Amino acid sequence: MLVYFILGYGITWLNDRNPERRIQKGRRGEKRKAIEIRQSMASILVTCTSVAIGLFAQYQGWTFFSPWSFSWLTAVPLFLFCMVLFDAWFYFAHRLLHTKAFYKYHLLHHRSVAPTVWSNDSIGLVDTALSQGYYAVITFLVPFPPIILLAHRLFDQINGTFGHAGFEYFASRTARHPWPMLCTTYHDQHHAEFKYNYANYFSFWDRVMGTIAPNYDRRVQDLENDAKSIRLRKSAFHGRNNSQHI
């Protein structure tokens, strides 16, 4: 919860100073702030319970394997492996939540058509249990050291908050084809258009399954060009000011 509020107010401060980076120019999701914060408190509790179940099962020796010993040599590859597995889990759980039988549990989250930093955890409890149930299950299948799972949960909170921020800071060549990485626009398009971009970290599953927004790569490239133009204008403005000062 502390991370939720630190990120929320920190990124809001950043967004207020960069209004030109807003992705959905004609929409404002900030009016849902109070509702989303209240819902997020319950959702975060479910997420933390999922993490606690996984770690407690490991600690009690109920899992199929004892956790690997933590090593700085293996920390990065294990963290990346955890990300890849979570992305697969999240993609297919998310697709399930968009089916007719399960969408009623996901509808609450999609009321945020223009998401904000407060939207990341504004999710129904069944929805949260399905998407975050990874932590309660993965310890039975892969013996991740507890610190890797906790680090991943922290990273996912940061990633998810930026992913719902509604402002683009990460549009770059590595966020579009042929690279597998994403930027904020990816999930923002999911909220705006509903039927595309289900993944969390990588575009792999959406590209393979044919669910990536057709205009995503072009949109990222346009945002890259916009960002370059903004930097050039600011540089020219500062240059003029410096000349006048001299």
C-alpha positions as CSV (number, residue, x, y, z in Angstrom):
1,M,0.0,0.0,0.0
2,L,2.9,2.3,0.7
3,V,4.3,1.7,-2.7
4,Y,0.9,2.2,-4.3
5,F,0.6,5.7,-2.8
6,I,4.3,6.8,-3.3
7,L,4.0,5.8,-7.0
8,G,0.6,7.3,-7.4
9,Y,1.5,10.7,-6.1
10,G,5.0,10.6,-7.6
11,I,3.9,9.8,-11.1
12,T,1.0,12.3,-10.8
13,W,3.6,15.0,-10.0
14,L,5.6,14.0,-13.1
15,N,2.5,13.9,-15.3
16,D,1.4,17.4,-14.2
17,R,4.7,18.7,-15.4
18,N,4.4,16.9,-18.8
19,P,0.8,17.4,-20.0
20,E,1.9,17.0,-23.6
21,R,2.7,13.3,-22.9
22,R,-1.0,12.4,-22.2
23,I,-1.9,9.4,-24.5
24,Q,-5.7,9.8,-24.7
25,K,-5.9,13.6,-25.3
26,G,-9.7,13.8,-25.2
27,R,-10.3,11.8,-22.1
28,R,-9.7,12.3,-18.3
29,G,-9.8,9.4,-15.9
30,E,-8.7,11.4,-12.8
31,K,-12.4,11.9,-11.7
32,R,-12.4,8.2,-10.7
33,K,-9.5,8.6,-8.3
34,A,-11.5,8.2,-5.0
35,I,-13.4,5.1,-6.2
36,E,-10.3,3.5,-7.6
37,I,-8.3,4.0,-4.4
38,R,-11.0,2.4,-2.3
39,Q,-11.2,-0.6,-4.6
40,S,-7.4,-0.9,-4.7
41,M,-7.2,-1.4,-1.0
42,A,-9.2,-4.6,-1.2
43,S,-7.5,-5.7,-4.3
44,I,-4.0,-5.2,-2.8
45,L,-5.1,-7.4,0.1
46,V,-6.0,-10.2,-2.2
47,T,-2.6,-9.9,-4.1
48,C,-0.7,-9.9,-0.8
49,T,-2.6,-13.0,0.3
50,S,-1.6,-14.8,-2.9
51,V,2.0,-13.9,-2.2
52,A,1.7,-15.0,1.4
53,I,0.2,-18.4,0.4
54,G,3.0,-19.1,-2.0
55,L,5.8,-18.2,0.5
56,F,4.1,-19.9,3.4
57,A,3.7,-23.1,1.4
58,Q,7.4,-22.9,0.5
59,Y,8.4,-22.3,4.2
60,Q,6.3,-25.2,5.4
61,G,7.8,-27.5,2.9
62,W,4.5,-28.2,1.2
63,T,5.8,-27.5,-2.3
64,F,7.3,-30.1,-4.6
65,F,10.8,-28.7,-4.4
66,S,12.8,-26.8,-1.8
67,P,13.5,-23.2,-3.0
68,W,16.9,-22.6,-4.6
69,S,19.5,-20.8,-2.6
70,F,19.7,-17.2,-3.5
71,S,22.9,-16.1,-5.4
72,W,23.7,-12.8,-7.0
73,L,25.1,-14.8,-10.0
74,T,21.7,-16.3,-10.7
75,A,19.5,-13.5,-9.5
76,V,19.1,-11.7,-12.8
77,P,18.3,-14.9,-14.9
78,L,15.9,-16.2,-12.3
79,F,14.1,-12.8,-12.1
80,L,13.8,-12.7,-15.9
81,F,12.5,-16.3,-15.9
82,C,9.9,-15.3,-13.3
83,M,8.9,-12.4,-15.5
84,V,8.5,-14.7,-18.5
85,L,6.3,-17.2,-16.6
86,F,4.2,-14.4,-15.1
87,D,3.6,-12.9,-18.5
88,A,2.3,-16.2,-19.8
89,W,0.1,-16.6,-16.7
90,F,-1.2,-13.1,-17.0
91,Y,-1.9,-13.2,-20.7
92,F,-4.0,-16.4,-20.6
93,A,-5.8,-15.3,-17.3
94,H,-6.5,-12.0,-18.9
95,R,-7.9,-13.6,-22.0
96,L,-10.1,-15.8,-19.8
97,L,-11.4,-12.7,-18.0
98,H,-12.5,-11.3,-21.4
99,T,-14.7,-14.3,-22.1
100,K,-18.5,-14.0,-21.7
101,A,-18.5,-16.2,-18.6
102,F,-15.8,-14.2,-16.7
103,Y,-16.0,-10.6,-18.0
104,K,-18.4,-9.7,-15.2
105,Y,-15.4,-10.1,-12.9
106,H,-13.2,-7.9,-15.0
107,L,-15.8,-5.2,-15.9
108,L,-14.9,-3.0,-12.9
109,H,-11.3,-2.6,-14.1
110,H,-12.5,-1.6,-17.6
111,R,-14.6,1.3,-16.2
112,S,-11.3,3.1,-16.3
113,V,-11.4,3.7,-20.1
114,A,-8.7,6.3,-19.7
115,P,-6.6,4.7,-16.9
116,T,-4.6,6.7,-14.4
117,V,-1.9,5.7,-11.8
118,W,-4.8,4.9,-9.4
119,S,-6.3,2.3,-11.8
120,N,-3.7,-0.4,-11.6
121,D,-5.2,-2.1,-8.6
122,S,-8.8,-1.0,-9.1
123,I,-9.8,-4.6,-9.9
124,G,-12.5,-6.9,-8.7
125,L,-11.5,-9.5,-6.2
126,V,-12.1,-12.6,-8.4
127,D,-10.3,-10.8,-11.2
128,T,-7.3,-10.1,-8.8
129,A,-7.3,-13.7,-7.6
130,L,-7.1,-15.0,-11.1
131,S,-4.4,-12.6,-12.4
132,Q,-2.3,-12.6,-9.2
133,G,-2.9,-16.2,-8.3
134,Y,0.5,-16.9,-9.9
135,Y,2.3,-16.3,-6.7
136,A,0.2,-18.9,-4.8
137,V,0.8,-21.5,-7.5
138,I,4.3,-20.9,-8.9
139,T,6.1,-22.0,-5.7
140,F,4.7,-25.5,-6.1
141,L,6.1,-25.7,-9.7
142,V,9.3,-23.7,-9.7
143,P,11.6,-23.3,-6.6
144,F,12.2,-19.6,-6.9
145,P,14.0,-18.1,-3.9
146,P,11.5,-16.0,-1.8
147,I,13.5,-12.8,-2.5
148,I,13.0,-13.3,-6.3
149,L,9.3,-13.5,-5.9
150,L,9.2,-10.5,-3.6
151,A,11.4,-8.5,-5.9
152,H,9.1,-9.5,-8.9
153,R,6.0,-8.4,-7.0
154,L,7.6,-5.0,-6.3
155,F,8.6,-4.7,-9.9
156,D,5.2,-5.7,-11.1
157,Q,3.6,-3.0,-8.9
158,I,5.9,-0.3,-10.4
159,N,5.4,-1.6,-14.0
160,G,1.7,-1.8,-13.6
161,T,1.4,1.7,-12.2
162,F,3.4,3.2,-15.1
163,G,1.4,1.0,-17.4
164,H,-1.8,2.6,-16.2
165,A,-0.4,6.1,-15.9
166,G,-2.0,7.5,-19.1
167,F,1.2,9.3,-20.0
168,E,3.9,8.0,-22.2
169,Y,7.6,8.2,-21.1
170,F,8.9,4.9,-22.6
171,A,8.1,5.0,-26.3
172,S,11.2,3.9,-28.1
173,R,12.4,1.5,-30.8
174,T,12.7,-1.3,-28.2
175,A,9.0,-1.0,-27.4
176,R,7.9,-2.0,-30.9
177,H,8.5,-4.7,-33.5
178,P,10.9,-6.6,-33.7
179,W,11.6,-6.0,-30.0
180,P,9.4,-7.8,-27.4
181,M,9.3,-5.0,-24.9
182,L,6.3,-2.7,-24.2
183,C,5.6,0.9,-23.3
184,T,2.6,2.5,-21.5
185,T,0.7,2.9,-24.7
186,Y,0.4,-0.9,-24.9
187,H,-1.9,-1.3,-22.0
188,D,-3.5,2.1,-22.5
189,Q,-4.8,0.8,-25.9
190,H,-6.2,-2.2,-24.1
191,H,-8.3,0.1,-21.9
192,A,-9.3,2.3,-24.8
193,E,-10.1,-0.6,-27.3
194,F,-10.8,-3.6,-25.0
195,K,-10.0,-6.4,-27.4
196,Y,-6.2,-6.0,-27.9
197,N,-2.9,-6.1,-26.0
198,Y,-3.6,-8.6,-23.1
199,A,0.0,-9.2,-22.1
200,N,1.9,-7.5,-19.2
201,Y,5.6,-7.3,-20.0
202,F,6.2,-8.5,-23.5
203,S,4.3,-8.4,-26.8
204,F,5.2,-12.1,-27.6
205,W,1.9,-13.7,-26.7
206,D,-0.2,-11.1,-28.3
207,R,1.8,-11.3,-31.5
208,V,1.7,-15.1,-31.6
209,M,-2.0,-15.2,-30.8
210,G,-3.0,-12.4,-33.1
211,T,-4.4,-10.1,-30.3
212,I,-2.0,-7.1,-30.7
213,A,-3.5,-3.8,-31.7
214,P,-3.0,-3.4,-35.4
215,N,-1.8,0.2,-35.0
216,Y,0.4,-0.4,-31.9
217,D,3.8,-0.3,-33.6
218,R,2.9,2.7,-35.7
219,R,1.5,4.5,-32.7
220,V,4.7,4.0,-30.7
221,Q,6.7,5.3,-33.6
222,D,4.5,8.4,-33.8
223,L,5.0,9.0,-30.1
224,E,8.8,8.6,-30.5
225,N,8.7,11.3,-33.2
226,D,6.5,13.5,-31.0
227,A,8.9,13.2,-28.1
228,K,11.8,14.1,-30.4
229,S,10.0,17.2,-31.6
230,I,9.2,18.2,-28.0
231,R,12.8,17.9,-27.0
232,L,13.9,19.9,-30.0
233,R,11.4,22.7,-29.2
234,K,12.5,22.8,-25.5
235,S,16.2,22.8,-26.5
236,A,15.5,25.7,-28.9
237,F,13.5,27.6,-26.2
238,H,16.3,27.2,-23.7
239,G,18.9,28.2,-26.3
240,R,17.0,31.5,-27.0
241,N,16.7,32.2,-23.3
242,N,20.4,31.6,-22.7
243,S,21.2,34.0,-25.6
244,Q,19.0,36.7,-24.2
245,H,20.6,36.3,-20.8
246,I,24.0,36.7,-22.3
